[in-house]
Amino acid sequence: MLNLKLYKNKIAMTIFLEILFTVLLVLLLVFVREKAIGYLYEVQGLGGNIGVLEKDLATQNLTSYDRAQLQSSLDNMNSILDKGLFLINFVLPISLVFISLLFYFFIWKLTSRVSLKRFIFSSILPIVFILTTSYFILSYIAYRYYFISESPLLMLVISIILLVISYYFGLFLLSCNKPAKTCFRIAMSKFNNFILPFIFVLIVNIIYFVLVFFLFFLTYVGASIIWPSILIFIIIIVINIQRIYLFNKISKY
């Protein structure tokens, strides 16, 4: 009876943490999007002024004041573009990595009592491959819309394969309270026993991320987010039950 109560409390706490993580994730994405849109509008406003001044420059109608204003507008535009690039290239990925490590450390700490050192060791490769996979997905979208000339499809496939492999072994490192080499041997020798549960975990996690980004899109168009939020809540419950199930299954070996 006590074990059942502890099990329910553990599930409830991890579900709460994952819901909080999801809320912060969506808020972070919305914040970055709104800041980026604001920078875009500023650049467009400066672009109109620069266009007028450039026409005057072509006809030699610019005064010294106008030339100074043109240079100031160009400097402001470059500054805004630098802010936008810094936001997207540094602030967003670093923030995503930080909140992911923070929340999932506490989630796995509750689940398996994993140490911080082991958690970081187990998570570093999956996080790297998540970031590279996201990068190549965006690059592939850019390729499909003719923004870049070379297809990144091969690199995208390689990144996805490496992500799946690192995630599989990472689950064993997080769940198995044994030396890393022993965990790797168990993961390989018991592959047939875990392949179906692992595939189910992958499918549910993919559904989770698709729903999160769909919710993020709905916040942009101003549509209702009630049903996607309910679906995400259900998926989070499933994810946490899966996590406890896999931990119990792996920790037996």
C-alpha positions in Angstrom: 0.0 0.0 0.0 2.9 2.3 0.9 4.7 1.5 -2.4 1.5 2.2 -4.3 1.2 5.6 -2.6 4.8 6.5 -3.3 4.3 5.4 -6.9 1.3 7.7 -7.3 3.1 10.6 -5.7 6.1 10.1 -7.9 3.9 10.0 -11.0 2.0 13.1 -9.9 5.2 15.1 -9.2 6.8 14.2 -12.6 3.6 15.0 -14.4 3.5 18.4 -12.7 7.1 19.1 -13.6 6.6 18.1 -17.2 3.5 20.3 -17.5 5.5 23.2 -16.0 8.3 22.5 -18.4 5.8 22.5 -21.4 4.3 25.8 -20.3 7.7 27.5 -20.0 8.8 26.0 -23.3 5.8 27.5 -25.1 6.2 30.8 -23.3 9.9 30.9 -24.4 9.0 30.2 -28.0 6.3 32.8 -28.0 8.7 35.4 -26.4 11.4 34.7 -29.0 8.8 34.9 -31.8 7.4 38.2 -30.6 10.8 39.7 -30.1 11.9 38.5 -33.6 8.7 39.9 -35.2 9.4 43.2 -33.4 12.9 43.3 -34.8 11.5 42.6 -38.2 9.1 45.5 -38.1 11.9 47.8 -36.9 14.0 46.7 -39.9 11.1 47.2 -42.3 10.5 50.7 -40.9 14.2 51.6 -41.3 14.3 50.0 -44.7 11.6 52.4 -46.0 13.5 55.4 -44.8 16.8 54.1 -46.2 15.1 53.4 -49.6 13.9 57.1 -49.8 17.4 58.4 -48.9 19.1 56.1 -51.4 16.9 57.5 -54.2 17.9 61.0 -53.2 21.5 59.9 -53.0 21.3 58.6 -56.6 20.1 62.0 -57.8 22.7 63.9 -55.5 19.9 65.5 -53.6 21.1 64.6 -50.1 22.3 67.2 -47.7 25.0 66.5 -45.2 22.3 66.0 -42.6 20.6 63.4 -44.8 23.8 61.6 -45.4 24.3 61.4 -41.6 20.7 60.2 -41.2 21.3 57.5 -43.8 24.4 56.2 -42.1 22.6 56.3 -38.7 19.7 54.3 -40.2 22.1 51.7 -41.7 23.9 51.4 -38.3 20.5 51.0 -36.5 19.5 48.3 -39.0 22.7 46.4 -38.6 22.3 46.6 -34.8 18.8 45.3 -34.9 19.8 42.4 -37.2 22.6 41.5 -34.9 20.1 41.5 -32.0 17.8 39.2 -33.9 20.6 36.8 -34.9 21.9 36.7 -31.3 18.4 36.0 -30.0 17.8 33.1 -32.4 21.3 31.6 -32.6 22.3 31.9 -28.9 19.5 33.0 -26.5 16.9 30.5 -27.8 19.1 27.3 -28.0 20.9 28.0 -24.7 17.6 28.7 -22.9 16.1 25.5 -24.4 19.1 23.4 -23.2 19.1 25.0 -19.8 15.4 24.5 -19.0 15.5 21.0 -20.5 18.5 20.0 -18.3 17.0 21.6 -15.3 13.5 20.1 -15.4 14.5 16.6 -16.7 17.2 16.3 -14.1 14.5 16.7 -11.4 12.1 14.4 -13.2 14.8 11.7 -13.5 15.9 12.4 -9.9 12.4 11.6 -8.7 12.2 8.6 -11.1 15.6 6.9 -10.6 17.5 9.0 -8.0 20.1 9.6 -10.7 23.2 11.7 -9.8 23.7 15.1 -11.6 27.0 13.8 -13.1 25.4 10.7 -14.5 22.4 12.7 -15.8 24.6 15.1 -17.7 26.7 12.2 -19.1 23.5 10.5 -20.2 21.9 13.5 -21.7 24.6 15.4 -23.5 24.6 13.4 -26.7 20.8 13.3 -27.1 20.7 17.1 -26.5 23.4 17.6 -29.1 21.6 15.5 -31.7 18.2 17.1 -30.9 19.8 20.5 -31.7 21.5 19.2 -34.9 18.3 17.5 -36.0 16.3 20.7 -35.4 18.9 22.6 -37.4 18.8 20.2 -40.4 15.0 20.2 -40.3 15.0 24.0 -40.6 17.7 23.8 -43.3 15.6 21.2 -45.2 12.5 23.5 -45.0 14.7 26.3 -46.3 15.9 24.1 -49.1 12.3 23.1 -50.1 11.5 26.8 -50.4 14.7 27.5 -52.4 16.4 29.6 -49.7 19.5 27.4 -49.9 20.8 25.4 -52.9 22.1 22.2 -51.3 19.8 19.5 -49.8 20.6 18.7 -46.1 18.5 15.5 -46.3 21.4 13.1 -45.8 22.7 15.0 -42.7 19.1 15.1 -41.4 18.7 11.3 -41.7 22.1 10.7 -40.0 21.2 13.1 -37.2 17.8 11.4 -36.6 19.5 8.0 -36.5 22.2 9.2 -34.0 19.5 10.8 -31.9 17.5 7.6 -31.7 20.6 5.5 -30.8 21.8 8.0 -28.2 18.3 8.3 -26.7 18.0 4.5 -26.4 21.4 4.1 -24.6 20.6 7.2 -22.5 17.5 5.6 -21.1 19.6 2.7 -19.8 22.2 4.9 -18.3 19.5 6.9 -16.5 17.5 3.8 -15.3 20.3 1.3 -14.6 22.2 1.8 -11.4 25.3 0.1 -12.6 28.6 1.2 -14.3 28.2 2.7 -17.8 29.8 -0.3 -19.6 27.4 -2.7 -17.9 24.4 -0.5 -18.9 25.6 -0.6 -22.5 26.0 -4.4 -22.5 22.4 -4.7 -21.0 21.0 -2.3 -23.6 22.6 -4.3 -26.4 21.9 -7.8 -25.1 18.2 -7.0 -24.2 17.5 -5.1 -27.3 14.7 -7.5 -28.5 13.0 -7.1 -25.1 12.9 -3.3 -25.3 12.5 -2.5 -29.0 8.7 -2.4 -28.9 8.4 -0.3 -25.7 11.1 2.0 -27.0 9.4 2.5 -30.4 6.2 3.3 -28.5 8.2 5.9 -26.4 9.5 7.5 -29.6 6.0 7.7 -31.1 4.5 9.3 -28.0 7.4 11.8 -27.7 7.1 12.7 -31.4 3.3 13.3 -30.9 4.2 15.5 -27.8 6.6 17.7 -29.8 4.2 18.0 -32.7 1.4 19.1 -30.4 3.6 21.6 -28.6 4.7 23.3 -31.9 1.0 23.1 -33.1 0.0 24.9 -29.9 2.8 27.4 -30.5 1.4 28.0 -34.1 -2.1 28.5 -32.8 -0.9 31.2 -30.4 0.4 33.1 -33.5 -2.9 32.9 -35.4 -5.0 33.6 -32.4 -7.0 30.3 -32.5 -8.3 28.3 -29.6 -5.7 26.2 -27.7 -8.0 24.3 -25.4 -8.1 21.0 -27.3 -4.4 20.9 -28.1 -3.7 21.7 -24.4 -5.9 18.8 -23.3 -4.2 16.4 -25.8 -0.8 17.5 -24.5 -1.9 16.9 -20.9 -3.0 13.4 -21.8 0.3 12.7 -23.7 2.3 14.0 -20.7 0.5 11.5 -18.5 1.3 8.7 -20.9 4.9 9.8 -21.2 5.4 9.7 -17.4 3.7 6.3 -17.0 6.0 5.1 -19.8 9.1 6.5 -18.0 8.2 4.7 -14.7 7.4 1.5 -16.6 10.7 1.5 -18.5 12.7 2.4 -15.4 11.2 -0.5 -13.5 11.8 -2.9 -16.4 15.4 -1.8 -17.0 16.3 -1.6 -13.3 15.5 -5.3 -12.9 18.7 -6.3 -14.8 
